Every structure is written in structure tokens, then in C-alpha cells.
Amino acid sequence: MSEDFANVYQDQARAEAYSKLEFPGTYFLAFRDLPELITQHVCGSSALDFGCGTGRSCRFLRQLGFETVGVDIAAPMLERARSLDPQGDYRLLPDGDFAELAGRSFDLVLAAFTFDNIATMERKVQAFQELRRVLAPGGRIVAVVSAAEIYLNEWASFSTQDFPENRQAKSGDTVRIIMLDVEDRRPVEDILCSGPAYQEVFERAGLDLIQTHQPLGRPDEPFDWVSETSIAPWTIYVLGHPSRRLVPRSPAGKTLKS
Ligand SMILES: C[S@@+](CC[C@H](N)C(=O)[O-])C[C@H]1O[C@@H](n2cnc3c(N)ncnc32)[C@H](O)[C@@H]1O
């Protein structure tokens, strides 16, 4: 496991490049279905954007009508977010320290690509436990993560052909990918996490998995899709507090033993 994994976004040049991204190519698929999923699952209007980066996902949530707080551990990313969007609420969050966020306060928590950069199962579990703590009763966490397949194929917005070693990677290992929509072509380093590994994380964090969605590109969309129409690059998880499980009771109010 990569305990010493360094967040590539703690970097001025990367922040500068990232701030110019909106929703090109493969990224379009990460956001295309979010409005419908959010309408279907979320009531209320307060949102936390966990790992807001340069603010793209915050601005997206605000356009959907959410009062949004964006938090991130990378100061260079937040600087860009604030200069692009001076009205926005962007806060630096020391790694793993959610103390300044009140419990049970957000109807929606979005984490768009953030968990790709959180090393180790343990840290992912801790972060999801904290997100569960700040989630309002009945609220929903929407986590957009890279599918394992993104690191093995070519895409409108990404290339992995220089990294054949990605094929041997297991959950918890570092994988590399090049972003094609920005000038900065240094490889991005992420942590691989398979679908079953995420399910284990959710279980350990005490969250119910409500829906899993894997968006595919459609031939009529205005992008030169490469693998996107047949392989999903992203996985979107909708999560919530555990539903109360009814324990059968005897007429006298004692719990029945099976
Ligand atoms: C790929 S960027 C995505 C930014 C934004 N969500 C978007 O869609 O444009 C991932 C962000 O997650 C942040 N991040 C990584 N680990 C984090 C953590 N433990 N807590 C908060 N943010 C984190 C990184 O600093 C980076 O800005």
C-alpha cells in the first residue's frame, strides 16, 4: 500500500492546467448523468464538494441550485478556485481533519475524482466515515471515481499506452495516466481501487450503497469517443446512511431471539 503517496495536485503548474478544464471529452461522461441522479436521490439544497480542486465541481453544483462549500487539501488548487470564482466558499482542509465541518449538515456530499488520490483502504474508510458524519439524515454521498479500466485503455481525454505496468497493478497500487486535454503532460499518479475494494470500503465506513452507475458514451455525442462507447471510464456510487433494519419484537416488547 502506498502510505507515502504524494498528491499530484499540490503543484502550481498542475493547478494552473487543471483550472482550464471544464467538461471536455471523457470528463463530460463523469458529469452528464449527475443532474438526473441527484434529482432522483437528493432532497434539500446544501452541498459539500469534497476535493473541489480548482472549483469546477463546485460551480457545477451551484448551477444545480446547491449552496456549496468546497474543501480540498491542496492550497494551489484552492487559490485557482478562488480567483476563478471569488463568490465561492473554498476552504483548505488539513488531511483527514474534518473538525471545522458540522455534523449532519449536508444534504449532498459530492466527491468527484477525490478518492482516486486517497492512498490506502484505511484512509478511504476514514474519509468516508467523516463524510457520513457530516451528511444530513436522509442525505446522499455521490462519489465519482475512476473505474479500473480507465488505466488500461485509450480515451478521448486520456492515454495509458506508456504504462503497460498498470496491467499488473492491484487495488492500492499506484497507476499512471496522461491527461490529453491540458498542456501539462506529466503523468498523473492515482491509486487503483477496484469495484469490490470500494464495496469493502463502504461497508467498513457504515454506508449503504444505493446505486452504482457506469456512464457510457453515445455515438451521437459531439466527441471523438475512443473506448467510451463500450467501456465505462468512471463509476458513480450513490451512498447513504444505513437504512434502519427492523428487529422483530415479541408482543411484550422483548427482542425475539432466532
Ligand atoms: C482530480 S481533482 C478533482 C477536482 C474537482 N472535484 C473536479 O471535479 O474538478 C482531485 C482533488 O482531490 C483533492 N484531494 C485529494 N485527497 C484529498 C483529501 N484527503 N481531502 C480533500 N481533498 C483531497 C486533490 O487535492 C485534488 O484537488
The ligand as a Tripos MOL2 file, in Angstrom:
@<TRIPOS>MOLECULE
LIG
   27    29     1     0     0
SMALL
NO_CHARGES

@<TRIPOS>ATOM
      1 C1         -8.7810   15.2830   -9.8170 C.3       1 LIG1
      2 S1         -9.0230   16.6030   -8.7420 S.3       1 LIG1
      3 C2        -10.7690   16.8540   -8.9610 C.3       1 LIG1
      4 C3        -11.2120   18.2380   -8.5860 C.3       1 LIG1
      5 C4        -12.7010   18.5190   -8.7230 C.3       1 LIG1
      6 N1        -13.5120   17.6400   -7.9100 N.3       1 LIG1
      7 C5        -13.1490   18.4710  -10.1620 C.2       1 LIG1
      8 O1        -14.0040   17.6450  -10.5000 O.co2     1 LIG1
      9 O2        -12.6830   19.2760  -10.9640 O.co2     1 LIG1
     10 C6         -8.9600   15.7670   -7.1640 C.3       1 LIG1
     11 C7         -8.8230   16.7070   -5.9820 C.3       1 LIG1
     12 O3         -8.9470   15.9430   -4.7580 O.3       1 LIG1
     13 C8         -8.0950   16.5630   -3.7960 C.3       1 LIG1
     14 N2         -7.8350   15.6400   -2.6800 N.ar      1 LIG1
     15 C9         -7.0470   14.5430   -2.6590 C.ar      1 LIG1
     16 N3         -7.0420   13.9840   -1.4290 N.ar      1 LIG1
     17 C10        -7.8640   14.7440   -0.6500 C.ar      1 LIG1
     18 C11        -8.2690   14.6930    0.7230 C.ar      1 LIG1
     19 N4         -7.8250   13.7320    1.5440 N.pl3     1 LIG1
     20 N5         -9.1110   15.6300    1.1870 N.ar      1 LIG1
     21 C12        -9.5580   16.6220    0.3650 C.ar      1 LIG1
     22 N6         -9.2030   16.7260   -0.9450 N.ar      1 LIG1
     23 C13        -8.3660   15.8030   -1.4470 C.ar      1 LIG1
     24 C14        -6.8450   16.9140   -4.6120 C.3       1 LIG1
     25 O4         -6.0410   17.8860   -3.9550 O.3       1 LIG1
     26 C15        -7.4740   17.4170   -5.9090 C.3       1 LIG1
     27 O5         -7.6680   18.8140   -5.9020 O.3       1 LIG1
@<TRIPOS>BOND
     1     1     2 1
     2     2     3 1
     3     2    10 1
     4     3     4 1
     5     4     5 1
     6     5     6 1
     7     5     7 1
     8     7     8 2
     9     7     9 1
    10    10    11 1
    11    11    12 1
    12    11    26 1
    13    12    13 1
    14    13    14 1
    15    13    24 1
    16    14    15 ar
    17    14    23 ar
    18    15    16 ar
    19    16    17 ar
    20    17    18 ar
    21    17    23 ar
    22    18    19 1
    23    18    20 ar
    24    20    21 ar
    25    21    22 ar
    26    22    23 ar
    27    24    25 1
    28    24    26 1
    29    26    27 1
@<TRIPOS>SUBSTRUCTURE
     1 LIG1         1 GROUP 0 **** ****
